[in-house]
């Protein structure tokens, strides 16, 4: 009865937010264990019998939902050298241990009393890193057996499978071991029993009912959600132009290869993202549904009947997929576990567009079938999650609007009015408000920000077409500001994004990055612009500027970003990231990091994370993976704590020097009173970085530099990067006794070649002895290989860089710690500041500045204040 009640309630919940609240109350009263843990219920023996989730698989432990009480059933242990920490997440059970000595071992076990006759294997879904091995033992019918022995770990989630033979399962012991020192992390997802049997087979599509039997000569969309027939006429002309012809040839070839995989495979039980059932490969099909969208677009442009029939068949299969969910966890018995509406959103978008593009190849029954799936499997859950946190709710509005437009235009759902459509756009823009700040920086970082912004394009275009108004009138007012920031931060933006901005938003400055491209390039969701960027490019005013160059200096105060370049932008450039955390779990532990670029290459690099599911993610996400300072090699204590992180104090551009300063003390919740980074970019090819830390307990100080190029040691405190275009020297000027360490250090995700590859990253670190005060002074110089500019020459005085003189092409810059006896080191500049610099060109001082000063003076020119003062062109 509870299972029936649960099923009915889950259907009920996916209608409105009001019913979701009622559902939570009813389930707490009636479901087996309610929405939370009930201390009066003994869960130690759950489940009473294996819980079938397919005809062949049964769950006996659910680590994905802590509300099902796995923490009450398992015992965990560690040897004397390991301090075991157990954590429970919303979708996994995570074990961490810090192995200071080797070997290390941790194990968990639980008692069972389950009748398992007929099942042939026990399967643990888990992730643990290379260097760790997993073993599984069981007690069955009173006999202990080792069914898995030392299966090696990897960077990916895997299934650990052991043979099962017997009737009564009494105990399971899972053990992880390693001989490698260092912190290890193991994640457990579920424990299944499996057996041979008849797998779930969905209904066989009756294509004779759902597809038009005879040839169709109308190659136009049926609902005009994003395109009309005139658009496709223009697209056909575009494909004949020289700039697009090669791309179109590749598109046709790719579509032909997809068509060759159109075999008679069964309808799937679950969708989407991957062809899996809760992480298990299950009824794998050779074709994903997003390929059908590519086929439909190419088929309409090429007027290819075979492509259109292929796309229409996939639309029917998608409609018949039993659940538009990731897998069995979403509706598993017991407390409601919710994975938001990602799958339903993607499926609704695909179904709506396929209904439109394949309209003429579908019978009325086929159209009604797809519409019913959108109405029953997609929209109800999207409505529940339309206000989902951050980028999720924004993305879900695309499914909401496209699904509703498809039903309305097809006459198979509630008719939409202009007010309905404007409500959806207003609702989406309201969710975008906190994600794009006034200065264009993104709350969740440029990766999430750019991706979230791109996800709105189709929503805006569909609304624009329905309302008959330009996209400019409905797009979020800070969209262009966000795109300008993204372009400056990344050095570029995707071609299809640039073409949208040029055409739909008439922002000609982005044309520099908008090049003719494939009509269907990329995977979901990038390819879902469906060639519209091509149309927009052609519609844009060719007389508008196509500069594409970045400013010499720009400052984003809300986000804490500073970008500085040389007057010749082919030379050096630096990107400095400060800023306070504000994006919850999408903030990163890299505050006060600096990137250095020159000659079109990124030399000192901020790493791009590997995927969340990759075991190497923790390595790429740690603070030492960035070009920054850390006390005791500790990671910044991010924890999504808003208002903590780096506070930018100075962002100033002078004639020859750009100055940045930020204090990152609050990035660590303990023992750090000051973590100040000061940067002088002395154009064109010298950068001085000073890190000053004040701690409340002695810790080592660590300054890190990372690159995709290997470091070489020149001498005790200098490391060298050599590329074909030039060389970079990183020299620690102070302290004199900090040892240098060079090594390959983890990995970086590189998609510069239009595909994700993992490449090594090399790291140089300087480490001081434990102390409460630290000061690093590091000079970075760049020398181009083409000989067009001499290498910067450097003269220093003092053990700890008290005085520096840097000469570049006859321009001299002096930097000093000011005292009463050395004012003349700066050619007569006077100040009471603690640190000062001045630049001389053609025999005269052209700029001077001082930190922590109340005045700075040169001859008859003086500046007064409190803090950083400067005299430009004195």
N, C-alpha and C positions, 0 to 999 in steps of 0.2 A: 504493500500500500504506500509506503514511504517513497519507493522508487517511482510509482505512478504519479504521486503528488509532486515529486521533484520534477518529473518530465513536464507536467502541465505548467508548473510554476516557471520553469525556464522559458517555455514558449510565451508565457504571460509577461515575463520581465522584458523581453526584447521588443516592447512596443513603445513605452514612454518612460521618461524619468520618474514620473509619479508612480508608475507601476513598479519601477525598480525599488523604490523606498518601501512600498507595500510588500514586495517580494522578500526583501531583507528581513522584515518583521515576521512574515509567515514562515519562512524557512527556519528562523531561529526557534519558532514554536514547534515545527512539525518535521523538519529534516532530521536525519539520524543524529547529527552532532551540532547542528546549529551553525551560525556564522562564526562563532568563536569557540574557544576551548571551554568545555564544561567540566569543572573539577569533580563533579559528582559521578561522572561516567568513566568507567575503567576502559581505556583504550589499549591496554597492554597486550591484548591478544588479537587485535584487529588485523585482518578481517576474519570473519568466521569461516569463509571459504574463498578460494580465488575468485576475483571479480572479472568476468569476461568483458573485454573491450572490443574484441573481434571474434570471429569463429575459431581463431587459433591462439590468441594471446589473452592472458589473464594477469591483472595487477595483484601483487601481494605486498607492495609497499609504495607509497606515494610521497616521494621527497619534494615534489613540486609545490605542495600546499601544506604549510606548517599547521594550518587549522585542522588538518586531519591527524595531528598529534604524533608525528613520527618521533619527536623528541622524547616521548614517554615510553617508547618501545626499545630504543637502542641504547646500548652501553658503549662507551668509548674509553680507550686507554692509550697511554703513551709510555715509553720507557723513560728512565731517569734523565736522559739527556735532552728530552723534548718537552717543551711546554705547549700542550695542545690547547687550541682555542676552537670552540665550536660556534658556528654562526648559522642562523636560520634566515634565509631570504624568502622573498615572496614566491619564488619559483624554483628553489633548489635548497639542498642541504650542503653547506660548505664547511670543510675541515681545513684548518691551517695549522702548520707546525713550523717552528723555527729550529732547524737542526743545526746546532753549533758543533756537534761532534758526529762522526759517522761510525757505523751505519745508523740510519734512523728508521723507526718503525712506528706506525700507528694502526690501530685496528678498531673496528666497531662490530658489535654482534647483537643479535636479538633472538629470543625464543619464539617458536611457532608451534602450532598444533593444527596442521592443515592436511587434509586428504588431497594428495596430488597425483594419484594414479592416472596414467594416460598422458601426463605432460612429459615431454622429452628433454627439455632444456630449461635452465635458469639463466636469465639475461639481466645484467646490471648496466644501465646507461650511466656513464660517468665520464669525467674528464680529469686527467692528471698528467703532469708534464713529462717530457723525456727525462730519463734518469731515475724515474720512479717506476716500480712495477706493482701490479695488483695480483692478489691471489684470493680465491674464494674456497672456503670449506663449508660443508653442510653436515648436519646430523640427520639421517633419514632412517627410519625403522630401527633406531637405537644404534646405528653404526655411523661413525664419523668418516667422511670421505673428502679428499681434496679434489675439487672438480676443475679449478683453474690454478695454474702455477706460474707465477712471475710473468704475467702478460705485460709487455713494456708499454709505457705511456707515450703520448704524442701531444702535439699542440691542438689537436681537435678532439671533440667529444667522440666517444667510441662505445661500442657494446662489448662487454666482457661476458662471454658465453661459456657455460659449463654444462656437461651432460647430467641429466637427472633420471634416476631409475629407482623406483620404490613407491610406497604408498603414503607414508606418514612423514611429513617434513617437520622436524623438531627444532632446528637451529640453523642460522646462517651467520658465518663469520667472514667479514671482508677485511683484508689486510693490505696496507700499502707499505712498501719498503724502498729505501734508497741508500746508496753509499755516497751520494753527493751532498756536500754541505750546503747550507743556505735554506731560506724559507721555501716551503712547498705548499701548494694549494690543491686540494681535491674537491671536486664538486660531484654530488650524486643527484640523479634526477628521478629514477624509478627502478623498481625491481619487478620483473615479469616472469611468468612461466609461459612456455610456448609448446605447441604440439602440431603435428601434421593434421591436416583436415581440409575441409573445403573453405578456401578464403572467401571473404566477402566479395561478391560480384554485383555491381550496380546494374540497373536496368539497361538492357541493350537498346541504344537509340534506334527508334523507328524512323530512319531518315526519309523513308517514302512518305510519311505523314508530315514531317517537319520541313522538308526542303522541296522547292519547286522542281518538278520532274523534268521539265523541258528547258531548253536553252533560254537564257535571259539576255536581252540586248540593251538593257538600261543600266549603264555603269555610272550611277549617281547615288549618293546617300539618300536614305528614305526619310530621315527626320531632321536633317540639317542642324544637328546639335553644334558641330564645330565647322563644317564645310557645307557648301551648297554646290550645285552642278557647275556653276561658273568658276568656282575655285579649282575644281578638278580639270576644267578646260585649260586654265592657266598653268596648273601643275604639269600637264602634258606638254605644254610648250616649253616650260622650264627645263624639262628633262632633255630636250633637244639642243639646249644652249651649251657651248663648249665648257663653260665653268661647271656645269652640273652633269655632263654626259658620263664622265668616268664614274662618278658616284652612283649614278643611276644604273650603270652596267653592273656594279658590285651589288646594288640592291636586288636587281633581278636575279643574279646568280645565287645570292643568299636565299631568296624566296624559293627558287627551284630546289635547292638542297633541303629546305624545310618540307616542301611538298613531297619529296621522296620518302620522308618518314611517316607519311600518313597511313599507318597500319590500323588494323581493326583491334585496338586495345580497349579494355573495359573502362567504363565510367569509374571515376575515383570516388572514394568515400569522403575524403577530406581535401581541402585546399588551404593554403596556396603556397607562396614562396618556394617551397621545395616539394619534391614528389615523395613526401614521407608521411608516416602516421606517427605523430608524437615523437619524432626523431628516428623512427624505424622505416627503412625502405619498405614500401608497401605498394604493390601493384604499380610499379613504375611505368610511366607512359613515355613514349619517345618525344612527345610534343607538349610544351607548356602553352598555357592559354594566351600569354602575351605575344607569342609568335603568331597567333591567329590575327592579332591586330595589325602586325606588320604585313601579313599576307593580304589582309583586306585592303589596306591602303595601296599596296603595290598592285593588287588586282584591279582596283578601280582606276588607278592612273594608267596602267598598261592595258586595261580592258581585257583582262585575262580571266576567262570563265573558270578555269581549274583552280586558280588561286581563291576566287570568291567562294566556290563550293567548299574548298578546304576550310576557309575561315568560318563559314556558316556551320559546318559540322562541328567545329570546336566550340562554337557558341552554344549549340545544343548540348554537347557534353558538359560544358560548364554549368548550364542550367540544371542538368540532371545530377550533378555532383551532390551527394546527400547533404553534406554540411559545408558551408563556407567558413570553415574554421581550420586552425592549425592541426588539431588532432584531438584525441580522446580526452585530454585534460580539461578542455573547456566545459564539458558537460558531465564529467565524472561524478559518480554518486557521492553524496556527502556535502559538506559546506561548499558554497558557490565559489569557484575559482575563476577569475576573469583575466583574460589576456587582451583586454581592450578590444578594438575593432579593426585591427590591421588587416586581417584576412578578408573580413566582410567588405572593407573599404576597397581593396584591390579588386575583388571579384565584382563588386557593383560597378566600378569604373569600366572594367573589361566588358561586362555584360551589356551595359548601356551603350558603349561605343560599337560593339559588335552588332547589337540590335539595329543601330543606325546604319552602319556601313554595309551590313549584309541584308538589309531590309528586303530588297528585291529578290533575294534567293531563298527567303523564308516563306513558308505557307502561313496563313492566318493562325494555324495551330502552333507552328514554330514560334511565331512572334509572341503569342499568348504565353507559351511555355517560358520563354526568357523573361517576359514581363512579370510573370508570377514569381520566378526566382528572385528577381530584384525586389519585388514587393514583400516577399515572405522571408527570404534568407539574408537580404542585405540591409535594407533601409531601417527595419526596426532596431537592430543593434547599433547602427550608426546614430540613430536618434538618441539612444541612451548615452552615447559617448560624444555627442557633438560639442560638449564643453570640456573635453579631456584636456589634461595638462599640456601646456606648451605647444610644441609643434604637432602633437597628435590631433588635437581638435581642428587645427588649421587644415591638415591633410584630409581629415575625415569629411570636411565640407565639400571636397571635390566629389567624393562618392555620393554625398547627400544631394548635391545639385544635379549632377549628371544623371543619377538614378531617377530623380523626380522629373527632370526634363524629358528623359526617354519615355517614361510612363505617360506623361501628359501629352507629348507630341504624338505618341502612338495611339492615344485615346484609350489606354488600358490602365489608367490610374487617375488620381485626383488632378483636375485641370489646374495649372499654375497661372497665377496672375502676375503682372509686373511687380506688385507689392510683395508677393511671395519670394520672387527672385531677389529683389532688393534686400529683403530680410536676410536671406542666406549670405549675401555679400557683406552686409553690415555686420552680421554675426561673425563671419570669418575675419573681417578687418579688425573687429574688436579683440579677437584672440591674437592677432598679429601685433597689436599695439605694444604690449610689453616686450615682444620679441625683437623688434627693431627700434633701437633708441633714437632719440632726436638727431644725434650726430651720424646715424647710419650704422653704428656698430651693433652687433647681435648679442642678445642676452646669452645665448647658448653657444657662442663661438661661431666662427665663419663657416665651418663645415655644415653644422646644423642650420645656421641662418640662411646660407645660400640654398641648401636643399629644400628648406621649408618655403622659401620665396619662390623657387622654381615650381614647387608643387601647386602654387596658386594660379599659374599662367592659364592652364586649361579652364579653370573655374571662371576666371575673369573673361576669357574669350567666349565661353558658352553664355554667360550672363549678358555680355555685350551684344552678342548676336540676337538673343531673345528680346532684349530691351530696345535694340536699335539705337544704341548710344555708343560713342567711342570708348575704348578701354580706359583712356585717360580719366574719364569721369567717374569710374568706379574703383580703380586700382588704389591700393593703400598709399596714402600721401608720402610715406617714407620709403617706398619701394626703390626709387632711383638712388636715394642716399645710401641705402643698404647695398645696392649693387655697385656703387662707386667704391664703397669701403671694401667689398669683397674683391673687386678687381685690383685694388691697390695692395691688399694684403696678400693675394695669391699671385700677383703679377700678371694675371689674365683672368678671364671668365670663359665658360664654355661657349662655343660658337653659337649653338641654338639659343642660348640665353641672350647673347649680344644681339642676335637678329631679332628676337622678340622686343628687346628694348629699343632698337633702332626703328622697327616698323610699327609695332603696336603703341609704343609710348613716345615715338618721334624723338628719341634721345640719340642724336647723331654722333655724339662723342664715343659711343660704344662700337661704331662701325669698324674700328681698328681690329676688333677681335671677332667680327662676324664674317666668317668665310663660308662659301658654298660647301655643303656637306651632304651626307646621306640623308635621304628623306626619313629614314627610320633608324638612324644610328642609335646605338646604346641599348641598354636593357631597361626594364621597368624601374622607375617611372620616366626616365629621361626620354625614351623614344616616344612617349605619348604626346609630344608636340605634333606628331604626325605630319611633318612637312609644313606645318603652318609657318614656321620661321622662314621658310623659303618664300612663302607668299608675302609675309610682312616685309621682308627685305626688298622685294620688288616694288612694294607699295610706297616705301619710304622715299623721302626727298633726297635725291642724289647730291644736291647742292650743299647739304648740311656737312659740317666739319667731320673729319675722320681722324682726329689728332691721335688719340689713344695714349699720349704721353702722360706720365704722372708728374705732379708738382714736385719741385725740389724739396719741399718740406711740408708735411701735413700733420695735423694733431687732432685726434679724436678724444676730447676730454672725458666724455661719459664712459667710453669703453677703455680708456687708458692706453691707447695705441699712439705711437709716434713713428713716422716714416721720414727718413732723411736720405737724400741722394746728392751726388756730385752734380755740378752744373752740366757736365756731360753725362747723361744717364747711362752710357755704356760702361762707366766706371763704377766705383763702389757705391753701395747702398746698404742701409741698415734698417731693420724693423725691430722696434722695441715694444714688448708687450708688458704692460703693467696692469692696472685695473683690479677692481674688487670682484670677488666671486658673486654671481647672481643667478647662475643658470642651473642651480640644483646639481644633480648628478652629471650634467653636461659641462660643468666647469672642469678645468684641468690643472694639474699641479706644476705649472710652468710659469708662474708669475715672475717678473723681472728677467725674462729670457730675452736674448738678442739674436737675431739672424743677420748674417753678413753675406752680401751678394756682390758680384763684380763680373764684368765681361759676359753677361748673360748666364752666369752659373751661380748656383747657391753653394757657398763655400762652407760657412758655419751654419748648420742647418737645425731647425726645429723639426723633430721627427713627426712623421704622420703615423698615428697608431695603426697597428694591425686590428683586425676585427675583434669585437667584444668576445666572440666565441673562441678566438685563438688563444691558446695557452700562453703565448708570448705577450699578450696585451699588457699584463702587469709590468713587464720590463719596459715597454715603450711608454707607459704612462707615469713612470716614476720621475721625481724631480731631477735626479742626476742625468736623465736622458736629454736634458735641455742645457742650453748654454747659460747657466746661471750659478748662483751660490747656494749652498745648503749647509746648515750646521750638523755635524755628525752624520753626514750622508742621509739625514732624515728626509722623508717625503713631506712636502707641504701638507698640512692637516686639513684637507679640503672639506670633506664631509658635506658638501653643498651648503656651507655656512655663508649666507648672504652678508655682505658688509665686511668680510674679511678678505685678505689678499694684499695687493700692492696699491699704495696711494701715490699717485703721480704728483710730484711737487714742481718740477721744472720741465718745460718743453719750449725751447727757445732756439730760433734760427738766426744766426749772424751771417756776415758776409762770407767768411771762410770756415766757420765752425758751427755745428749744431750741438745743442746741449740738452741732455735728458737726465733727470734724477727722480728716483722713486724709492719709497721705504716699504719693504715687504715684510715687516716684523709680524704682522697679524696672520701671515700665512702659516705660522706655527703657533699652536695653542699653548705651548709650554716653553719657558726658559729663553725666549728671544725678545729683547727690548728694542733692538735696532737691527735692520737688515737692509742697509741703504746701498743702492747701486747708482753710480754716477758715470755717465758716458759722455765723452767728448769725441765727436766725429770731426776730425780735422781734414777737411777736403784737400786733395781728392782721395788719398789712399792711406790714411792713418786713423786708428781708432784707439782711444785710451779708455779703459774700463777700470773703475775703482769700486771695490766692494768693501764696505765697512760694517762690522757686526758687533753688537754688544749683547752678551748673554748673561743669564743669572747663575749658570753653572758651567764648569769647564766642558767644552766639547771641541772636537776637531772642526776645522773649517775646510770646506771642499769647494773648489771652483772647477766647473766642468766646461769642456769645449767639445762639440760633436761635429762630425763631417761625414759625407759620403765618400770622401777621398781619404786614403790612409795617411796617418801622421808619421813623420819621421823626426827623430831627435837630432837636432843640430848640436846642442850643448846642454848643460845641466838644466837650464830654465827656458830653453827655446824649443819649440816644435814647429815643423815645417809641413805645409801642404803644397804639393806640386801638381799642377794640371797643365794641359797643353796650352792654355791661354795665359797662365801666369802662376805666381806662387804667393802663398800666404805664410807669414811668420807670426807665431803667437809667442810672446816673451813675457815671462813673469818678472817684473821689476822689483816687486816686494810681496812677501818677505823673502829675504835672501836664502833662507834655509828650508823652504817648502819643497819637498821632493815631488818630482813629476812622474806620472805613470801613463803609459800609452798602451792601448789594447783595442782589439775589435770588441764592440759592445752592443750586442743584441741587433735589432733589425729595424727597418723602415719600410713603410708601404709606399711604393712608387707607381703612380699610374700615368706618368708622363708620356708613355708610349701607347696610350689608349687601352692599356690593360693593366690590371693589378699584378705587380710582381713584388716579391720580398727581397730586399737587398741589404747587405750588411752596413752597419754604422760603426765608425771608428771614434774613439773618445780619448781625449787627454784630460787628466785631472791633476790639479795641484792641491796638496793636502798639508795643513799646518798641524802642529801639536795641539792637544787639548788646552783651551784657554777660555777666558771670558770675553776677551777682545780680539778681534781679527781685522786685518786690513790686507786686501789683495790689490795690487796695482799691475795691470796687464796691458801691454801694448801690442796691437795688431797692425801689421803693415802689409800692404799688397803691392806686388810688382808685376806689371803686365809683361807677357813674353814677347810682344811685338816690338819692344824697344822704343815705343813712342813717348814713354815717360820714364825718367830715371827712378830708381828705387828710393823711397824715403830714407834719408840718413838721420841717425839718432845719436845725440850726445847726452849722457846722463852724468849727474853728480850726486853723491850720497849713496849710502847702502840701500835705502828704501825708496829711491826715486824722488828725492826731495826737489830735484831740478831736472827738467828735460828740455831739450832743444830739438825740434823736428824740422828738417828742411826738405821741401818738395818743390822742385823746379824753381828754385830761387826764392820761394816764399818760406819764411821762417816763423815757427810758432814756439813760444817758450811757455812752459807750465811750471809753477813752483808753489811750494807751501810758503806763504808769506811770513816773514819775521821782520823786525825793525832793521836788521842788518843786510837784508838782501833785496830791497826794493829795486835797486838798479839792475837786477837781473832781467827785469821786464822793461828795459829801456826808459826808465823814469816813471813808470806807472806807480801810483801810490794808492794803497788801500789798507783797511784794517781787517780785510777778510782773511779767512784761514787758508784759502786756496785760490790761485789766480792764474790767468793765462793772457797772452797778448800775441798778436801776429804782425809781422813786419813784411811789407812788400815794397820793392823798389826804394829801399832806404827809409821808409817812413812807417810808423805804427798805424795800422788801418782798423784794428779792433782790439778791445781789451775787455775782460770780465773778471769778476771775483765772486766766490761763494761765501756765505755767512758774513756778509759785509754790511756796514752802515754807510760807507762811501767808497767810491773809486774815482781817481783823478788822473788826468794826463794833461800836462801843460795847463791851459786855461779852461778845459772841459771837465766837468765833474757830474757824477750821478750819486744821488743819495737815496737811502731807503733802508730796508731791513730784510736781508736775504741775498738772493742772487741779483747782482747789478752788472750792467754792461755799458760800454761805450763803443758804439759801432761807428766806424770811420771817424776816429777822433782827430 
